[in-house]
C-alpha cells in the first residue's frame, strides 16, 4: 500500500525528493502521515480537498482487501 501511495504523491508534486511517508500500524488500522514541501501542499490537497479525498478513497479500497482500515493524513 505504501508504494502505491508514494507513487501517487510523487507524480503530483514538483519536488518528489521532499515526499516523506510515515506508516503507523496498529491492530486493525494503518495510518499514513504524508509530508510534502510547503509549496506542493496545495497540489496534493486539490481544490476544496477533492484530490486528497480521492487519494483516501483509493487507499481505503486497497485496505479493504487486507481487512484493515486506513487513514491518510497530510502534514505541512
NUDOSE-591501 format. One record per atom (N, C-alpha, C): residue in one letter; atom name; z, x negated, y negated. Coordinates in Angstrom, 2 decimals, decimal comma. Layout:
residues N
<pt><residu>a</residu><atome>CA</atome><z>Z</z><x>X</x><y>Y</y></pt>
...
***
This chain:
residues 76
<pt><residu>x</residu><atome>N</atome><z>0,00</z><x>-0,82</x><y>1,20</y></pt>
<pt><residu>x</residu><atome>CA</atome><z>0,00</z><x>0,00</x><y>0,00</y></pt>
<pt><residu>x</residu><atome>C</atome><z>0,00</z><x>-0,86</x><y>-1,25</y></pt>
<pt><residu>x</residu><atome>N</atome><z>0,75</z><x>-1,94</x><y>-1,21</y></pt>
<pt><residu>x</residu><atome>CA</atome><z>0,88</z><x>-2,79</x><y>-2,39</y></pt>
<pt><residu>x</residu><atome>C</atome><z>-0,46</z><x>-3,43</x><y>-2,76</y></pt>
<pt><residu>x</residu><atome>N</atome><z>-1,25</z><x>-3,78</x><y>-1,75</y></pt>
<pt><residu>x</residu><atome>CA</atome><z>-2,55</z><x>-4,40</x><y>-2,02</y></pt>
<pt><residu>x</residu><atome>C</atome><z>-3,50</z><x>-3,43</x><y>-2,71</y></pt>
<pt><residu>x</residu><atome>N</atome><z>-3,47</z><x>-2,18</x><y>-2,31</y></pt>
<pt><residu>x</residu><atome>CA</atome><z>-4,33</z><x>-1,17</x><y>-2,92</y></pt>
<pt><residu>x</residu><atome>C</atome><z>-3,91</z><x>-0,94</x><y>-4,37</y></pt>
<pt><residu>x</residu><atome>N</atome><z>-2,61</z><x>-0,85</x><y>-4,61</y></pt>
<pt><residu>x</residu><atome>CA</atome><z>-2,10</z><x>-0,66</x><y>-5,97</y></pt>
<pt><residu>x</residu><atome>C</atome><z>-2,49</z><x>-1,83</x><y>-6,86</y></pt>
<pt><residu>x</residu><atome>N</atome><z>-2,37</z><x>-3,04</x><y>-6,34</y></pt>
<pt><residu>x</residu><atome>CA</atome><z>-2,73</z><x>-4,23</x><y>-7,13</y></pt>
<pt><residu>x</residu><atome>C</atome><z>-4,22</z><x>-4,23</x><y>-7,44</y></pt>
<pt><residu>x</residu><atome>N</atome><z>-5,04</z><x>-3,83</x><y>-6,49</y></pt>
<pt><residu>x</residu><atome>CA</atome><z>-6,49</z><x>-3,78</x><y>-6,72</y></pt>
<pt><residu>x</residu><atome>C</atome><z>-6,84</z><x>-2,76</x><y>-7,80</y></pt>
<pt><residu>x</residu><atome>N</atome><z>-6,20</z><x>-1,61</x><y>-7,76</y></pt>
<pt><residu>x</residu><atome>CA</atome><z>-6,47</z><x>-0,57</x><y>-8,76</y></pt>
<pt><residu>x</residu><atome>C</atome><z>-6,07</z><x>-1,06</x><y>-10,14</y></pt>
<pt><residu>x</residu><atome>N</atome><z>-4,85</z><x>-1,57</x><y>-10,27</y></pt>
<pt><residu>x</residu><atome>CA</atome><z>-4,34</z><x>-2,00</x><y>-11,57</y></pt>
<pt><residu>x</residu><atome>C</atome><z>-5,15</z><x>-3,18</x><y>-12,10</y></pt>
<pt><residu>x</residu><atome>N</atome><z>-5,48</z><x>-4,14</x><y>-11,24</y></pt>
<pt><residu>x</residu><atome>CA</atome><z>-6,21</z><x>-5,33</x><y>-11,68</y></pt>
<pt><residu>x</residu><atome>C</atome><z>-7,59</z><x>-5,00</x><y>-12,23</y></pt>
<pt><residu>x</residu><atome>N</atome><z>-8,22</z><x>-3,97</x><y>-11,68</y></pt>
<pt><residu>x</residu><atome>CA</atome><z>-9,54</z><x>-3,58</x><y>-12,17</y></pt>
<pt><residu>x</residu><atome>C</atome><z>-9,48</z><x>-2,81</x><y>-13,48</y></pt>
<pt><residu>x</residu><atome>N</atome><z>-8,32</z><x>-2,31</x><y>-13,84</y></pt>
<pt><residu>x</residu><atome>CA</atome><z>-8,18</z><x>-1,55</x><y>-15,09</y></pt>
<pt><residu>x</residu><atome>C</atome><z>-7,87</z><x>-2,43</x><y>-16,29</y></pt>
<pt><residu>x</residu><atome>N</atome><z>-7,17</z><x>-3,52</x><y>-16,07</y></pt>
<pt><residu>x</residu><atome>CA</atome><z>-6,66</z><x>-4,33</x><y>-17,18</y></pt>
<pt><residu>x</residu><atome>C</atome><z>-7,60</z><x>-5,48</x><y>-17,52</y></pt>
<pt><residu>x</residu><atome>N</atome><z>-7,44</z><x>-6,02</x><y>-18,73</y></pt>
<pt><residu>x</residu><atome>CA</atome><z>-8,22</z><x>-7,19</x><y>-19,14</y></pt>
<pt><residu>x</residu><atome>C</atome><z>-7,57</z><x>-8,48</x><y>-18,63</y></pt>
<pt><residu>x</residu><atome>N</atome><z>-6,25</z><x>-8,55</x><y>-18,65</y></pt>
<pt><residu>x</residu><atome>CA</atome><z>-5,53</z><x>-9,75</x><y>-18,22</y></pt>
<pt><residu>x</residu><atome>C</atome><z>-4,95</z><x>-9,52</x><y>-16,83</y></pt>
<pt><residu>x</residu><atome>N</atome><z>-5,78</z><x>-9,75</x><y>-15,81</y></pt>
<pt><residu>x</residu><atome>CA</atome><z>-5,36</z><x>-9,48</x><y>-14,43</y></pt>
<pt><residu>x</residu><atome>C</atome><z>-4,26</z><x>-10,44</x><y>-13,97</y></pt>
<pt><residu>x</residu><atome>N</atome><z>-4,14</z><x>-11,60</x><y>-14,62</y></pt>
<pt><residu>x</residu><atome>CA</atome><z>-3,11</z><x>-12,57</x><y>-14,24</y></pt>
<pt><residu>x</residu><atome>C</atome><z>-1,72</z><x>-12,11</x><y>-14,64</y></pt>
<pt><residu>x</residu><atome>N</atome><z>-1,63</z><x>-11,20</x><y>-15,60</y></pt>
<pt><residu>x</residu><atome>CA</atome><z>-0,33</z><x>-10,73</x><y>-16,07</y></pt>
<pt><residu>x</residu><atome>C</atome><z>0,23</z><x>-9,58</x><y>-15,23</y></pt>
<pt><residu>x</residu><atome>N</atome><z>-0,52</z><x>-9,12</x><y>-14,25</y></pt>
<pt><residu>x</residu><atome>CA</atome><z>-0,09</z><x>-7,99</x><y>-13,42</y></pt>
<pt><residu>x</residu><atome>C</atome><z>0,97</z><x>-8,47</x><y>-12,43</y></pt>
<pt><residu>x</residu><atome>N</atome><z>2,13</z><x>-7,80</x><y>-12,47</y></pt>
<pt><residu>x</residu><atome>CA</atome><z>3,21</z><x>-8,09</x><y>-11,51</y></pt>
<pt><residu>x</residu><atome>C</atome><z>3,64</z><x>-6,78</x><y>-10,88</y></pt>
<pt><residu>x</residu><atome>N</atome><z>3,72</z><x>-6,77</x><y>-9,56</y></pt>
<pt><residu>x</residu><atome>CA</atome><z>4,15</z><x>-5,57</x><y>-8,85</y></pt>
<pt><residu>x</residu><atome>C</atome><z>5,36</z><x>-5,94</x><y>-8,01</y></pt>
<pt><residu>x</residu><atome>N</atome><z>6,46</z><x>-5,25</x><y>-8,25</y></pt>
<pt><residu>x</residu><atome>CA</atome><z>7,69</z><x>-5,48</x><y>-7,50</y></pt>
<pt><residu>x</residu><atome>C</atome><z>7,91</z><x>-4,27</x><y>-6,59</y></pt>
<pt><residu>x</residu><atome>N</atome><z>8,10</z><x>-4,53</x><y>-5,31</y></pt>
<pt><residu>x</residu><atome>CA</atome><z>8,31</z><x>-3,46</x><y>-4,33</y></pt>
<pt><residu>x</residu><atome>C</atome><z>9,80</z><x>-3,39</x><y>-3,99</y></pt>
<pt><residu>x</residu><atome>N</atome><z>10,36</z><x>-2,18</x><y>-4,08</y></pt>
<pt><residu>x</residu><atome>CA</atome><z>11,75</z><x>-1,95</x><y>-3,74</y></pt>
<pt><residu>x</residu><atome>C</atome><z>11,78</z><x>-0,92</x><y>-2,61</y></pt>
<pt><residu>x</residu><atome>N</atome><z>12,24</z><x>-1,35</x><y>-1,45</y></pt>
<pt><residu>x</residu><atome>CA</atome><z>12,28</z><x>-0,47</x><y>-0,27</y></pt>
<pt><residu>x</residu><atome>C</atome><z>13,67</z><x>0,10</x><y>-0,07</y></pt>
<pt><residu>x</residu><atome>N</atome><z>13,71</z><x>1,36</x><y>0,29</y></pt>
<pt><residu>x</residu><atome>CA</atome><z>14,93</z><x>1,97</x><y>0,78</y></pt>
<pt><residu>x</residu><atome>C</atome><z>14,55</z><x>2,67</x><y>2,08</y></pt>
<pt><residu>x</residu><atome>N</atome><z>15,45</z><x>3,46</x><y>2,62</y></pt>
<pt><residu>x</residu><atome>CA</atome><z>15,21</z><x>4,02</x><y>3,96</y></pt>
<pt><residu>x</residu><atome>C</atome><z>13,93</z><x>4,86</x><y>4,04</y></pt>
<pt><residu>x</residu><atome>N</atome><z>13,77</z><x>5,82</x><y>3,13</y></pt>
<pt><residu>x</residu><atome>CA</atome><z>12,59</z><x>6,68</x><y>3,18</y></pt>
<pt><residu>x</residu><atome>C</atome><z>11,76</z><x>6,62</x><y>1,89</y></pt>
<pt><residu>x</residu><atome>N</atome><z>12,14</z><x>5,78</x><y>0,97</y></pt>
<pt><residu>x</residu><atome>CA</atome><z>11,46</z><x>5,72</x><y>-0,32</y></pt>
<pt><residu>x</residu><atome>C</atome><z>11,02</z><x>4,30</x><y>-0,63</y></pt>
<pt><residu>x</residu><atome>N</atome><z>9,83</z><x>4,21</x><y>-1,22</y></pt>
<pt><residu>x</residu><atome>CA</atome><z>9,32</z><x>2,93</x><y>-1,69</y></pt>
<pt><residu>x</residu><atome>C</atome><z>9,05</z><x>3,09</x><y>-3,18</y></pt>
<pt><residu>x</residu><atome>N</atome><z>9,58</z><x>2,15</x><y>-3,98</y></pt>
<pt><residu>x</residu><atome>CA</atome><z>9,38</z><x>2,17</x><y>-5,41</y></pt>
<pt><residu>x</residu><atome>C</atome><z>8,60</z><x>0,93</x><y>-5,81</y></pt>
<pt><residu>x</residu><atome>N</atome><z>7,54</z><x>1,14</x><y>-6,58</y></pt>
<pt><residu>x</residu><atome>CA</atome><z>6,76</z><x>0,03</x><y>-7,10</y></pt>
<pt><residu>x</residu><atome>C</atome><z>6,98</z><x>-0,04</x><y>-8,61</y></pt>
<pt><residu>x</residu><atome>N</atome><z>7,41</z><x>-1,19</x><y>-9,09</y></pt>
<pt><residu>x</residu><atome>CA</atome><z>7,55</z><x>-1,42</x><y>-10,52</y></pt>
<pt><residu>x</residu><atome>C</atome><z>6,37</z><x>-2,27</x><y>-10,95</y></pt>
<pt><residu>x</residu><atome>N</atome><z>5,53</z><x>-1,71</x><y>-11,80</y></pt>
<pt><residu>x</residu><atome>CA</atome><z>4,30</z><x>-2,37</x><y>-12,23</y></pt>
<pt><residu>x</residu><atome>C</atome><z>4,50</z><x>-2,89</x><y>-13,65</y></pt>
<pt><residu>x</residu><atome>N</atome><z>4,30</z><x>-4,20</x><y>-13,83</y></pt>
<pt><residu>x</residu><atome>CA</atome><z>4,36</z><x>-4,81</x><y>-15,16</y></pt>
<pt><residu>x</residu><atome>C</atome><z>2,97</z><x>-5,33</x><y>-15,50</y></pt>
<pt><residu>x</residu><atome>N</atome><z>2,51</z><x>-4,97</x><y>-16,69</y></pt>
<pt><residu>x</residu><atome>CA</atome><z>1,24</z><x>-5,48</x><y>-17,19</y></pt>
<pt><residu>x</residu><atome>C</atome><z>1,47</z><x>-6,02</x><y>-18,61</y></pt>
<pt><residu>x</residu><atome>N</atome><z>0,48</z><x>-6,69</x><y>-19,15</y></pt>
<pt><residu>x</residu><atome>CA</atome><z>0,58</z><x>-7,18</x><y>-20,52</y></pt>
<pt><residu>x</residu><atome>C</atome><z>0,71</z><x>-5,99</x><y>-21,47</y></pt>
<pt><residu>x</residu><atome>N</atome><z>1,41</z><x>-6,20</x><y>-22,58</y></pt>
<pt><residu>x</residu><atome>CA</atome><z>1,62</z><x>-5,11</x><y>-23,54</y></pt>
<pt><residu>x</residu><atome>C</atome><z>0,30</z><x>-4,52</x><y>-24,03</y></pt>
<pt><residu>x</residu><atome>N</atome><z>-0,70</z><x>-5,36</x><y>-24,21</y></pt>
<pt><residu>x</residu><atome>CA</atome><z>-1,99</z><x>-4,88</x><y>-24,70</y></pt>
<pt><residu>x</residu><atome>C</atome><z>-2,74</z><x>-4,03</x><y>-23,67</y></pt>
<pt><residu>x</residu><atome>N</atome><z>-2,38</z><x>-4,16</x><y>-22,40</y></pt>
<pt><residu>x</residu><atome>CA</atome><z>-3,05</z><x>-3,40</x><y>-21,33</y></pt>
<pt><residu>x</residu><atome>C</atome><z>-2,29</z><x>-2,13</x><y>-20,91</y></pt>
<pt><residu>x</residu><atome>N</atome><z>-1,13</z><x>-1,90</x><y>-21,47</y></pt>
<pt><residu>x</residu><atome>CA</atome><z>-0,33</z><x>-0,75</x><y>-21,04</y></pt>
<pt><residu>x</residu><atome>C</atome><z>-1,06</z><x>0,57</x><y>-21,30</y></pt>
<pt><residu>x</residu><atome>N</atome><z>-1,74</z><x>0,68</x><y>-22,41</y></pt>
<pt><residu>x</residu><atome>CA</atome><z>-2,49</z><x>1,89</x><y>-22,71</y></pt>
<pt><residu>x</residu><atome>C</atome><z>-3,63</z><x>2,13</x><y>-21,73</y></pt>
<pt><residu>x</residu><atome>N</atome><z>-4,23</z><x>1,07</x><y>-21,25</y></pt>
<pt><residu>x</residu><atome>CA</atome><z>-5,32</z><x>1,21</x><y>-20,28</y></pt>
<pt><residu>x</residu><atome>C</atome><z>-4,81</z><x>1,74</x><y>-18,95</y></pt>
<pt><residu>x</residu><atome>N</atome><z>-3,62</z><x>1,33</x><y>-18,58</y></pt>
<pt><residu>x</residu><atome>CA</atome><z>-3,06</z><x>1,74</x><y>-17,28</y></pt>
<pt><residu>x</residu><atome>C</atome><z>-2,55</z><x>3,19</x><y>-17,34</y></pt>
<pt><residu>x</residu><atome>N</atome><z>-1,97</z><x>3,56</x><y>-18,45</y></pt>
<pt><residu>x</residu><atome>CA</atome><z>-1,41</z><x>4,91</x><y>-18,58</y></pt>
<pt><residu>x</residu><atome>C</atome><z>-2,51</z><x>5,94</x><y>-18,84</y></pt>
<pt><residu>x</residu><atome>N</atome><z>-3,47</z><x>5,60</x><y>-19,67</y></pt>
<pt><residu>x</residu><atome>CA</atome><z>-4,57</z><x>6,52</x><y>-19,96</y></pt>
<pt><residu>x</residu><atome>C</atome><z>-4,19</z><x>7,57</x><y>-20,97</y></pt>
<pt><residu>x</residu><atome>N</atome><z>-5,16</z><x>8,38</x><y>-21,34</y></pt>
<pt><residu>x</residu><atome>CA</atome><z>-4,92</z><x>9,44</x><y>-22,33</y></pt>
<pt><residu>x</residu><atome>C</atome><z>-4,02</z><x>10,50</x><y>-21,73</y></pt>
<pt><residu>x</residu><atome>N</atome><z>-2,94</z><x>10,77</x><y>-22,42</y></pt>
<pt><residu>x</residu><atome>CA</atome><z>-1,94</z><x>11,77</x><y>-22,02</y></pt>
<pt><residu>x</residu><atome>C</atome><z>-1,39</z><x>11,51</x><y>-20,62</y></pt>
<pt><residu>x</residu><atome>N</atome><z>-1,43</z><x>10,25</x><y>-20,18</y></pt>
<pt><residu>x</residu><atome>CA</atome><z>-0,86</z><x>9,89</x><y>-18,90</y></pt>
<pt><residu>x</residu><atome>C</atome><z>-1,68</z><x>10,28</x><y>-17,69</y></pt>
<pt><residu>x</residu><atome>N</atome><z>-2,92</z><x>10,65</x><y>-17,91</y></pt>
<pt><residu>x</residu><atome>CA</atome><z>-3,75</z><x>11,13</x><y>-16,79</y></pt>
<pt><residu>x</residu><atome>C</atome><z>-4,04</z><x>10,04</x><y>-15,77</y></pt>
<pt><residu>x</residu><atome>N</atome><z>-4,32</z><x>8,85</x><y>-16,24</y></pt>
<pt><residu>x</residu><atome>CA</atome><z>-4,63</z><x>7,76</x><y>-15,32</y></pt>
<pt><residu>x</residu><atome>C</atome><z>-3,41</z><x>7,36</x><y>-14,50</y></pt>
<pt><residu>x</residu><atome>N</atome><z>-2,25</z><x>7,31</x><y>-15,14</y></pt>
<pt><residu>x</residu><atome>CA</atome><z>-1,01</z><x>6,99</x><y>-14,42</y></pt>
<pt><residu>x</residu><atome>C</atome><z>-0,72</z><x>8,06</x><y>-13,36</y></pt>
<pt><residu>x</residu><atome>N</atome><z>-0,97</z><x>9,30</x><y>-13,71</y></pt>
<pt><residu>x</residu><atome>CA</atome><z>-0,74</z><x>10,39</x><y>-12,77</y></pt>
<pt><residu>x</residu><atome>C</atome><z>-1,69</z><x>10,29</x><y>-11,57</y></pt>
<pt><residu>x</residu><atome>N</atome><z>-2,92</z><x>9,89</x><y>-11,83</y></pt>
<pt><residu>x</residu><atome>CA</atome><z>-3,89</z><x>9,73</x><y>-10,75</y></pt>
<pt><residu>x</residu><atome>C</atome><z>-3,50</z><x>8,58</x><y>-9,82</y></pt>
<pt><residu>x</residu><atome>N</atome><z>-3,01</z><x>7,49</x><y>-10,40</y></pt>
<pt><residu>x</residu><atome>CA</atome><z>-2,57</z><x>6,36</x><y>-9,58</y></pt>
<pt><residu>x</residu><atome>C</atome><z>-1,41</z><x>6,78</x><y>-8,70</y></pt>
<pt><residu>x</residu><atome>N</atome><z>-0,47</z><x>7,54</x><y>-9,27</y></pt>
<pt><residu>x</residu><atome>CA</atome><z>0,67</z><x>8,02</x><y>-8,48</y></pt>
<pt><residu>x</residu><atome>C</atome><z>0,22</z><x>8,94</x><y>-7,35</y></pt>
<pt><residu>x</residu><atome>N</atome><z>-0,78</z><x>9,77</x><y>-7,61</y></pt>
<pt><residu>x</residu><atome>CA</atome><z>-1,29</z><x>10,70</x><y>-6,60</y></pt>
<pt><residu>x</residu><atome>C</atome><z>-1,91</z><x>9,94</x><y>-5,43</y></pt>
<pt><residu>x</residu><atome>N</atome><z>-2,69</z><x>8,91</x><y>-5,73</y></pt>
<pt><residu>x</residu><atome>CA</atome><z>-3,31</z><x>8,11</x><y>-4,67</y></pt>
<pt><residu>x</residu><atome>C</atome><z>-2,23</z><x>7,43</x><y>-3,83</y></pt>
<pt><residu>x</residu><atome>N</atome><z>-1,22</z><x>6,89</x><y>-4,49</y></pt>
<pt><residu>x</residu><atome>CA</atome><z>-0,15</z><x>6,19</x><y>-3,77</y></pt>
<pt><residu>x</residu><atome>C</atome><z>0,67</z><x>7,16</x><y>-2,91</y></pt>
<pt><residu>x</residu><atome>N</atome><z>0,89</z><x>8,37</x><y>-3,41</y></pt>
<pt><residu>x</residu><atome>CA</atome><z>1,62</z><x>9,36</x><y>-2,62</y></pt>
<pt><residu>x</residu><atome>C</atome><z>0,83</z><x>9,76</x><y>-1,38</y></pt>
<pt><residu>x</residu><atome>N</atome><z>-0,49</z><x>9,86</x><y>-1,50</y></pt>
<pt><residu>x</residu><atome>CA</atome><z>-1,32</z><x>10,20</x><y>-0,35</y></pt>
<pt><residu>x</residu><atome>C</atome><z>-1,24</z><x>9,11</x><y>0,71</y></pt>
<pt><residu>x</residu><atome>N</atome><z>-1,23</z><x>7,85</x><y>0,27</y></pt>
<pt><residu>x</residu><atome>CA</atome><z>-1,12</z><x>6,74</x><y>1,22</y></pt>
<pt><residu>x</residu><atome>C</atome><z>0,26</z><x>6,72</x><y>1,87</y></pt>
<pt><residu>x</residu><atome>N</atome><z>1,30</z><x>7,04</x><y>1,13</y></pt>
<pt><residu>x</residu><atome>CA</atome><z>2,66</z><x>7,02</x><y>1,65</y></pt>
<pt><residu>x</residu><atome>C</atome><z>2,89</z><x>8,13</x><y>2,67</y></pt>
<pt><residu>x</residu><atome>N</atome><z>2,19</z><x>9,25</x><y>2,51</y></pt>
<pt><residu>x</residu><atome>CA</atome><z>2,34</z><x>10,35</x><y>3,46</y></pt>
<pt><residu>x</residu><atome>C</atome><z>1,96</z><x>9,94</x><y>4,87</y></pt>
<pt><residu>x</residu><atome>N</atome><z>1,01</z><x>9,03</x><y>5,00</y></pt>
<pt><residu>x</residu><atome>CA</atome><z>0,60</z><x>8,55</x><y>6,32</y></pt>
<pt><residu>x</residu><atome>C</atome><z>1,74</z><x>7,80</x><y>7,01</y></pt>
<pt><residu>x</residu><atome>N</atome><z>2,59</z><x>7,17</x><y>6,22</y></pt>
<pt><residu>x</residu><atome>CA</atome><z>3,72</z><x>6,42</x><y>6,76</y></pt>
<pt><residu>x</residu><atome>C</atome><z>5,02</z><x>7,22</x><y>6,74</y></pt>
<pt><residu>x</residu><atome>N</atome><z>4,93</z><x>8,49</x><y>6,37</y></pt>
<pt><residu>x</residu><atome>CA</atome><z>6,07</z><x>9,39</x><y>6,30</y></pt>
<pt><residu>x</residu><atome>C</atome><z>7,15</z><x>8,86</x><y>5,35</y></pt>
<pt><residu>x</residu><atome>N</atome><z>6,71</z><x>8,38</x><y>4,21</y></pt>
<pt><residu>x</residu><atome>CA</atome><z>7,63</z><x>7,89</x><y>3,18</y></pt>
<pt><residu>x</residu><atome>C</atome><z>7,29</z><x>8,54</x><y>1,86</y></pt>
<pt><residu>x</residu><atome>N</atome><z>8,21</z><x>8,41</x><y>0,91</y></pt>
<pt><residu>x</residu><atome>CA</atome><z>7,96</z><x>8,86</x><y>-0,45</y></pt>
<pt><residu>x</residu><atome>C</atome><z>7,78</z><x>7,63</x><y>-1,31</y></pt>
<pt><residu>x</residu><atome>N</atome><z>6,89</z><x>7,72</x><y>-2,27</y></pt>
<pt><residu>x</residu><atome>CA</atome><z>6,61</z><x>6,57</x><y>-3,12</y></pt>
<pt><residu>x</residu><atome>C</atome><z>6,75</z><x>6,96</x><y>-4,59</y></pt>
<pt><residu>x</residu><atome>N</atome><z>7,24</z><x>6,00</x><y>-5,36</y></pt>
<pt><residu>x</residu><atome>CA</atome><z>7,37</z><x>6,16</x><y>-6,80</y></pt>
<pt><residu>x</residu><atome>C</atome><z>6,71</z><x>4,95</x><y>-7,46</y></pt>
<pt><residu>x</residu><atome>N</atome><z>5,91</z><x>5,21</x><y>-8,48</y></pt>
<pt><residu>x</residu><atome>CA</atome><z>5,29</z><x>4,12</x><y>-9,23</y></pt>
<pt><residu>x</residu><atome>C</atome><z>5,81</z><x>4,20</x><y>-10,66</y></pt>
<pt><residu>x</residu><atome>N</atome><z>6,44</z><x>3,11</x><y>-11,11</y></pt>
<pt><residu>x</residu><atome>CA</atome><z>6,98</z><x>3,04</x><y>-12,46</y></pt>
<pt><residu>x</residu><atome>C</atome><z>6,23</z><x>1,97</x><y>-13,23</y></pt>
<pt><residu>x</residu><atome>N</atome><z>5,81</z><x>2,30</x><y>-14,45</y></pt>
<pt><residu>x</residu><atome>CA</atome><z>5,12</z><x>1,36</x><y>-15,30</y></pt>
<pt><residu>x</residu><atome>C</atome><z>6,10</z><x>0,81</x><y>-16,33</y></pt>
<pt><residu>x</residu><atome>N</atome><z>6,29</z><x>-0,50</x><y>-16,30</y></pt>
<pt><residu>x</residu><atome>CA</atome><z>7,27</z><x>-1,14</x><y>-17,16</y></pt>
<pt><residu>x</residu><atome>C</atome><z>6,52</z><x>-2,01</x><y>-18,18</y></pt>
<pt><residu>x</residu><atome>N</atome><z>6,85</z><x>-1,82</x><y>-19,44</y></pt>
<pt><residu>x</residu><atome>CA</atome><z>6,15</z><x>-2,56</x><y>-20,52</y></pt>
<pt><residu>x</residu><atome>C</atome><z>6,71</z><x>-3,90</x><y>-20,79</y></pt>
***
